[in-house]
Structures are given as structure tokens and as C-alpha cells.
Amino acid sequence: MRFYSIQLILLVLLALPSHARAQQDADANHKKANSQSDAKTILAQSAENWGAPDDLKTGLQPAAFAIVQRDEQADFVREMVRVQWRIGDPIDLWIIRPKATGKVPVVLYLYSYSDVNDRFHDNGWCKRATADGFAAVGFVSALTDYRFKNRPMKQWFVSELRESLGSSVHDVQLILNYLADRGDLDTDHVGMFGMGSGATIAILAAHVDSRIRTLDLLDPWGDWPDWLEFSPVVPNSERANYLAPKFLKSVATLDPLAYLPSLKTHSLRLQQTLSEPVTPKIAKEKIAAAVPDSSQLVKYTNAEDLLRAWKTTGLSGWIKQQMRSQKPKEVAITVE
């Protein structure tokens, strides 16, 4: 009986006038087009707003994480945790914690574009970074190292500057959220060291996230019209693209010059190496002028002067001193 019912339905469908079938096809195509349009609308509405450093509401998925690697040394424990809140963009987060009880204060380390995670594998670096009971947390910015490998070759950090900076600023805030949820780190008084483009991201992150109380910056990029016109990082063959009004407008809300004068971080140091070629002289001068207090600005004639200063205090010596002066919670060191 079921066979005959199916036959009857087929006969009815075949007997439909051609214009009726055409109308059905048109209706189906219309629904399909609407469905595709709705999908595009949803995608557009959920796109991450890279131009708004404080906008974590759109385009970001609930955080997922997994401990991929863990090793224990005499003075510290090192974990590599893979965190992710964007499809196709997992982040390897290196958490190096001193052997201590209770919550320990945190210093984030973000180096410049083209840098890699190698230093976080180095036991000597990790031992120095975690000395005196501080945790070190490091990662690389968007479109850098492995976070660039799945992208078309024509796309790179500067061509996608709005995304590179904006998404990395979001990363800092989301990383701090994850660290706070762990329960073993004090994320109420965070320090951050940033170098080059990492220093730029640190400025933007500190502007929107009050948990970053201490900021140590080395040669930040910024003043985009001048930087893009004169920096040797930008290939001459591409430079005109980045000086176009549309591109400059797209990164205007991500210029550290707009935020440096009003930063409310408890402690700030901006270091500039005058011989460093990546940031043009005119941009260096404008960035220096934007520092709220001239006492927060340190200038080195060349890299040798910078290294001599670091040999005295170490890479994180200043930032740890400032954080200690803010009286973080007591931490009992229990080295085994």
C-alpha cells in the first residue's frame, strides 16, 4: 500500500503544470538566497571589532584551553597551555610559575612582530623571570610565528595591522581572564613588558584593562602616518597601500599616541633606543612627547647602552621593583 502511495505522489508531482513547478523552484531559490543572506548578516554581526580595543562582545567564542606541555625544574614549573577563542587561531600560552605557595604576581611578556616563543623554552630566562616569586606569562601576537602560517602569503602583520593589533589587545584581556580563573595567580596587580609592536599592544591593553598596573615599554611602534611612511619594515612596493586614507583611518583608533597621555597605570616606563631603526625618528619624538611625565622616559643612545642598563637591573628588574612597591600579597617561596 505504501508503494502505491509513493507512486501516486510522484504522478501528482509529474502532472503539475510546468509553471507551478517553476514557481516552486523560484520559491526554493528565494529561500536559499534568504538563508545565505541571513548567514552573511549573522557573520557580519558577529565579526570581531578589531578597531575597538575594549570590545570583547563580538566575534569571540567561549574560551577553550588544554595543557599541552608541563615540566618541572628546580626553581620553577613551566606549562604550555593552548587557549582559543577564535576558530582557527589557537594561542600557545607559556606560564612559568615559581615554586611558591599562594597566589603569585604576574608579569606578561609580549615581544615584537616576527619574534617567536623560543625564550620561553630557555631555562635560564625562565629562572630569571620567576626570581623573587613572580610568574612569567608569554605568548606571541596575532599574525606572528605559527599564528601566521594558515594565512595567505600576501597577508602579514602590517598589511593586516588593524587585526594584528586589535585582536592581540583582546587576547591580553582574555588571557588575564583565563589566568584569574586558574586561582594560583594574582591578576589584580599585573605587570606587562612589551617590545616593539608588543609595546604598542601593551599600551592599548593597559588603556582598557585596569588590571595592568605596571607597564614597561621598549621602542613601541606608533604614530602610524609617519611610521608607515618611513619605517624600513614596510616594503617600498607596498607602502602606498598603507598610506592610503582608508588604511590610515582603519588603524587610527589603534595609535598609542591617542592613549599614552591618559594612561592610568600605577607605574610606567617608556624606553627608547635612539639608534633602533624600525621606528622612524619623527615617530619616536612624537611617542616620547606623549608620555605623561618626562621622568617616565628613558633614552639610550644605542643597543650597547641598553644592554649595560639591563645588566644592572635585568630585563624585569624595574617592573618587579615597581610591583613590590605596590605591596602585592606575601608569597612564601618553597624551592624544592
PyMOL commands that set and color helices and strands:
alter all, ss='L'
color gray80, all
select helices_A, chain A and resi 2-15+18-46+118-121+123-129+131-133+145-147+161-182+197-208+224-230+236-242+245-254+256-258+260-262+281-289+294-296+303-313+317-325
alter helices_A, ss='H'
color red, helices_A
select strands_A, chain A and resi 64-72+76-84+91-98+100-101+104-110+135-138+185-195+212-218+267-273+297-300+332-333
alter strands_A, ss='S'
color yellow, strands_A
deselect
rebuild
show_as cartoon
